[in-house]
């Protein structure tokens, strides 16, 4: 079985359970929002980290998807950019622990960190420091980068770097690898729509989007019309519909899988884990329905836990369910 290679922003997730929203006011972070922060703002979080020691895990959209596929047993690779610092060493160590082959690019500077502050009412506020993670460039992708990959899974945040995404498509095509793209962000889709439309039409084989992203991409207000638009451009189009489940369309069939009724604790990584489960099933020869069902199981499990990491017992339970699906 060939490999699933993920490429995206290499971020370390930090989750901090804080006692009061006043902490966020002091940091000038809008409650419930996501703020990109500077070096100085990142340093200002040190006092909070000391008072509320964070739970840490590897993160980033593509990173989460690859982690999920690897936990199921896929041969996985991750490509991203980290700094020569403790955070970068942590990221590398976690890849090795999960059995993911690293093709990290080590650079001078700080690694990226996504800090999540959780107040007692469950509200989540995000402060993202991209660091060197955002400095991945087209010239970082050698001509043979994807020759051992069956699927190259790209996170949508890279769409903002047109030269980089174009290079990824070019190299994947040369290596006969299928390209999987998760749109990842409504705003990014909207701001880069024309370029993204051309890329999907000419070079994407598997396209993931939630309803809002698909509507922004297609300029259709109706989710069904948006899905048809996606499906007309690439071989497999998947529309994630949250609690309502997901719908996938290929040239041969349309599959609808209902959502699983679970208690939602934290939606972080839900779409990423869905993609990871879907791709794992796909490389194992799963049907479109089996791919959607596997993605749904992973997504339903991750939203019952804090953060985008599951414990060994939960993974054992997931593997039993997935085994039943795959036969």
C-alpha positions as CSV (number, residue, x, y, z in Angstrom):
1,X,0.0,0.0,0.0
2,X,1.4,3.4,-1.0
3,X,1.5,6.3,1.3
4,X,-0.9,9.2,2.2
5,X,1.2,12.3,2.3
6,X,-0.1,15.4,4.1
7,X,1.2,18.9,3.5
8,X,0.2,22.0,5.4
9,X,0.9,24.3,8.4
10,X,2.8,22.4,11.1
11,X,1.2,23.7,14.2
12,X,1.4,22.6,17.8
13,X,-2.0,22.8,19.5
14,X,-2.1,24.2,23.0
15,X,-5.3,23.9,25.0
16,X,-5.7,25.9,28.2
17,X,-8.6,25.6,30.6
18,X,-8.8,29.2,32.0
19,X,-11.0,30.2,35.0
20,X,-12.4,33.5,33.7
21,X,-12.9,35.5,30.5
22,X,-11.0,38.3,32.2
23,X,-7.8,36.5,31.1
24,X,-8.8,37.0,27.5
25,X,-9.6,40.7,28.0
26,X,-6.1,41.2,29.5
27,X,-4.6,39.6,26.3
28,X,-6.8,41.7,24.0
29,X,-8.3,38.6,22.5
30,X,-12.0,38.7,21.3
31,X,-13.9,36.0,23.1
32,X,-15.0,33.3,20.8
33,X,-12.8,34.6,17.9
34,X,-9.7,33.5,16.1
35,X,-6.8,36.0,16.1
36,X,-3.5,35.7,14.2
37,X,-0.9,37.0,16.7
38,X,2.6,38.5,16.4
39,X,5.9,37.5,18.1
40,X,5.3,40.0,20.9
41,X,1.7,38.8,21.4
42,X,2.9,35.2,21.5
43,X,5.4,36.1,24.2
44,X,2.7,37.7,26.2
45,X,1.0,34.3,26.6
46,X,3.8,33.0,28.7
47,X,2.3,34.1,32.0
48,X,-1.0,32.4,31.1
49,X,0.9,29.2,30.1
50,X,2.6,29.2,33.5
51,X,-0.7,29.6,35.4
52,X,-2.7,27.2,33.2
53,X,-0.3,24.6,31.9
54,X,-1.4,23.6,28.4
55,X,-2.2,20.2,26.9
56,X,-0.2,19.9,23.8
57,X,-0.5,17.9,20.6
58,X,0.4,18.2,16.9
59,X,-2.2,20.1,15.0
60,X,-2.9,21.9,11.8
61,X,-5.6,20.8,9.4
62,X,-3.6,18.4,7.2
63,X,-1.6,17.3,10.2
64,X,-4.7,16.2,12.0
65,X,-6.0,14.3,9.0
66,X,-2.7,12.5,8.6
67,X,-2.6,11.7,12.3
68,X,-6.0,10.1,12.1
69,X,-5.2,8.0,9.0
70,X,-1.9,6.9,10.7
71,X,-3.7,5.8,13.8
72,X,-5.9,3.6,11.7
73,X,-2.8,2.0,10.3
74,X,-2.1,3.8,7.0
75,X,1.4,4.5,5.9
76,X,1.6,8.3,6.3
77,X,4.0,11.1,5.6
78,X,3.8,14.8,6.7
79,X,5.5,17.7,5.1
80,X,5.6,21.1,6.7
81,X,7.9,23.7,8.2
82,X,9.1,23.9,11.8
83,X,11.6,26.0,13.7
84,X,14.8,24.8,15.4
85,X,13.2,25.1,18.8
86,X,11.6,23.0,21.5
87,X,8.2,23.3,19.9
88,X,9.6,21.9,16.6
89,X,11.3,19.0,18.4
90,X,8.0,18.3,20.1
91,X,6.2,18.2,16.7
92,X,8.9,15.8,15.3
93,X,8.7,13.6,18.4
94,X,4.9,13.3,18.1
95,X,5.1,12.3,14.4
96,X,7.5,9.6,15.3
97,X,5.3,8.4,18.2
98,X,2.4,8.1,15.8
99,X,4.5,6.3,13.2
100,X,4.3,9.1,10.6
101,X,7.3,9.6,8.4
102,X,8.6,13.2,8.7
103,X,9.6,15.3,5.8
104,X,9.7,18.4,7.9
105,X,11.7,21.4,6.8
106,X,13.7,22.8,9.7
107,X,14.2,26.6,9.6
108,X,15.6,29.4,11.7
109,X,12.8,30.9,13.8
110,X,9.9,29.8,15.9
111,X,7.5,26.9,15.2
112,X,3.8,27.6,14.8
113,X,1.5,27.3,17.8
114,X,-2.3,27.4,17.9
115,X,-3.4,28.3,21.4
116,X,-7.0,27.6,22.5
117,X,-8.4,29.2,25.6
118,X,-11.5,27.4,27.1
119,X,-13.6,29.3,29.6
120,X,-15.8,27.5,32.2
121,X,-18.9,27.9,29.9
122,X,-17.1,25.9,27.2
123,X,-16.5,29.0,24.9
124,X,-13.3,28.6,22.9
125,X,-11.0,31.5,21.9
126,X,-8.1,31.0,19.5
127,X,-4.8,32.8,19.2
128,X,-2.7,31.4,16.3
129,X,1.0,32.1,15.9
130,X,2.1,30.8,12.5
131,X,5.8,31.3,12.9
132,X,7.8,29.5,10.3
133,X,4.9,27.2,9.5
134,X,3.6,29.8,7.1
135,X,6.9,30.1,5.2
136,X,6.5,26.9,3.2
137,X,7.3,27.9,-0.4
138,X,7.1,26.4,-3.9
139,X,10.8,25.9,-3.9
140,X,10.6,23.6,-0.9
141,X,8.8,21.0,-3.0
142,X,11.4,18.9,-5.0
143,X,10.5,17.2,-8.2
144,X,10.4,13.7,-6.6
145,X,8.6,14.8,-3.4
146,X,5.5,12.7,-4.0
147,X,6.8,9.7,-6.0
148,X,6.0,7.2,-3.2
149,X,2.6,8.7,-2.4
150,X,-0.8,7.4,-3.6
151,X,-2.6,10.5,-2.2
152,X,-1.2,14.0,-1.5
153,X,-3.6,15.7,1.0
154,X,-3.4,19.4,1.0
155,X,-5.0,21.8,3.6
156,X,-7.0,24.7,2.2
157,X,-5.0,27.3,4.1
158,X,-2.2,26.8,1.5
159,X,-4.5,28.1,-1.2
160,X,-3.4,31.6,-0.2
161,X,0.0,30.8,-1.6
162,X,-0.8,30.3,-5.3
163,X,2.7,29.4,-6.4
164,X,3.0,26.8,-3.7
165,X,-0.3,25.1,-4.5
166,X,0.4,25.1,-8.2
167,X,3.8,23.5,-7.5
168,X,2.2,20.8,-5.3
169,X,-0.3,20.0,-8.1
170,X,2.5,19.9,-10.7
171,X,4.7,17.5,-8.7
172,X,1.8,15.3,-7.6
173,X,0.8,14.9,-11.3
174,X,4.3,14.1,-12.3
175,X,4.5,11.4,-9.6
176,X,1.0,9.9,-10.5
177,X,-0.3,10.8,-7.1
178,X,-3.9,11.7,-6.5
179,X,-4.5,15.1,-5.0
180,X,-6.9,15.6,-2.1
181,X,-7.9,19.1,-1.0
182,X,-9.8,20.2,2.1
183,X,-11.1,23.7,1.6
184,X,-10.7,24.3,5.3
185,X,-11.9,27.9,5.5
186,X,-14.9,29.8,4.2
187,X,-12.9,33.1,4.1
188,X,-9.9,31.6,2.3
189,X,-12.2,30.1,-0.3
190,X,-14.0,33.4,-0.9
191,X,-10.8,35.4,-1.2
192,X,-9.2,33.0,-3.6
193,X,-12.2,31.6,-5.4
194,X,-11.1,32.1,-9.1
195,X,-7.7,30.6,-8.6
196,X,-9.1,27.7,-6.4
197,X,-11.7,27.0,-9.1
198,X,-9.1,26.5,-11.7
199,X,-6.9,24.4,-9.5
200,X,-9.8,22.1,-8.6
201,X,-10.9,21.7,-12.2
202,X,-7.4,21.0,-13.5
203,X,-5.6,19.1,-10.7
204,X,-7.8,17.9,-7.7
205,X,-9.1,14.4,-7.5
206,X,-10.8,14.4,-4.1
207,X,-12.4,17.6,-2.7
208,X,-13.7,18.1,0.8
209,X,-15.8,21.1,1.9
210,X,-18.5,21.9,4.4
211,X,-21.7,23.6,3.3
212,X,-20.5,27.2,3.7
213,X,-17.2,26.5,1.9
214,X,-19.0,24.7,-0.9
215,X,-21.4,27.6,-1.4
216,X,-18.6,30.1,-1.4
217,X,-16.7,28.0,-4.0
218,X,-19.7,27.5,-6.3
219,X,-21.4,30.8,-5.7
220,X,-24.6,28.8,-5.1
221,X,-26.9,29.4,-2.2
222,X,-28.4,25.9,-2.2
223,X,-26.1,23.2,-0.7
224,X,-27.3,20.6,-3.3
225,X,-26.5,23.0,-6.2
226,X,-23.1,23.7,-4.6
227,X,-22.3,20.0,-4.3
228,X,-23.3,19.4,-8.0
229,X,-20.9,22.2,-9.0
230,X,-18.1,20.6,-7.0
231,X,-18.8,17.1,-8.5
232,X,-18.7,18.5,-12.0
233,X,-15.1,19.6,-11.5
234,X,-13.4,16.6,-9.9
235,X,-13.7,12.8,-9.6
236,X,-14.8,12.7,-6.0
237,X,-16.6,15.6,-4.1
238,X,-17.5,15.4,-0.5
239,X,-19.8,17.8,1.3
240,X,-19.6,17.7,5.1
241,X,-22.9,18.6,6.7
242,X,-22.1,18.6,10.4
243,X,-24.8,16.8,12.5
244,X,-26.7,16.0,9.4
245,X,-23.8,13.8,8.1
246,X,-22.1,13.9,4.7
247,X,-22.8,13.4,1.0
248,X,-20.2,12.2,-1.5
249,X,-20.5,12.2,-5.3
250,X,-18.4,10.4,-7.9
251,X,-18.9,9.8,-11.6
252,X,-20.6,6.5,-10.7
253,X,-22.7,7.2,-7.6
254,X,-24.0,9.5,-4.9
255,X,-23.8,8.4,-1.3
256,X,-25.4,10.0,1.7
257,X,-24.4,9.0,5.3
258,X,-26.3,10.4,8.3
259,X,-24.5,12.0,11.2
260,X,-24.0,10.1,14.5
261,X,-25.8,11.4,17.5
262,X,-23.2,12.1,20.2
263,X,-22.5,14.6,22.9
264,X,-20.4,17.4,21.5
265,X,-17.5,18.5,23.7
266,X,-15.2,20.2,21.2
267,X,-15.5,20.4,17.4
268,X,-11.8,21.0,16.9
269,X,-10.5,18.7,14.2
270,X,-13.9,17.2,13.3
271,X,-13.5,17.9,9.5
272,X,-9.8,16.9,9.6
273,X,-10.6,13.5,11.2
274,X,-13.4,12.9,8.7
275,X,-10.9,13.5,5.9
276,X,-8.3,11.2,7.5
277,X,-10.8,8.4,7.9
278,X,-12.2,8.8,4.4
279,X,-8.7,8.7,2.8
280,X,-7.6,5.7,4.9
281,X,-10.6,3.8,3.6
282,X,-10.0,4.9,0.1
283,X,-6.4,3.7,-0.1
284,X,-7.6,0.3,1.3
285,X,-10.0,0.0,-1.6
286,X,-13.1,1.0,0.3
287,X,-16.4,1.9,-1.5
288,X,-17.6,5.5,-1.5
289,X,-20.1,4.6,1.3
290,X,-17.4,2.8,3.4
291,X,-15.2,5.9,3.0
292,X,-17.9,8.2,4.2
293,X,-18.9,5.9,7.1
294,X,-15.3,5.7,8.3
295,X,-14.9,9.4,8.1
296,X,-18.2,9.8,10.1
297,X,-17.0,7.5,12.9
298,X,-13.7,9.4,13.3
299,X,-15.5,12.8,13.2
300,X,-18.1,11.7,15.8
301,X,-15.4,10.4,18.2
302,X,-13.1,13.4,18.0
303,X,-15.9,15.9,18.9
304,X,-16.6,14.0,22.1
305,X,-13.1,14.8,23.4
306,X,-11.2,17.9,24.2
307,X,-8.7,18.8,21.5
308,X,-7.7,16.8,18.3
309,X,-6.2,13.8,20.0
310,X,-7.8,10.5,21.1
311,X,-6.5,8.0,23.7
312,X,-5.6,4.4,22.9
313,X,-8.8,2.9,24.3
314,X,-10.9,5.1,22.0
315,X,-8.8,4.2,19.0
316,X,-9.2,0.5,19.8
317,X,-13.0,1.0,19.9
318,X,-12.9,2.9,16.6
319,X,-10.9,0.2,14.9
320,X,-13.4,-2.4,15.8
321,X,-16.2,-0.3,14.3
322,X,-14.2,0.4,11.2
323,X,-13.4,-3.3,10.8
324,X,-17.1,-4.1,10.8
325,X,-17.7,-1.4,8.1
326,X,-14.8,-2.6,5.9
327,X,-15.7,-6.2,6.3
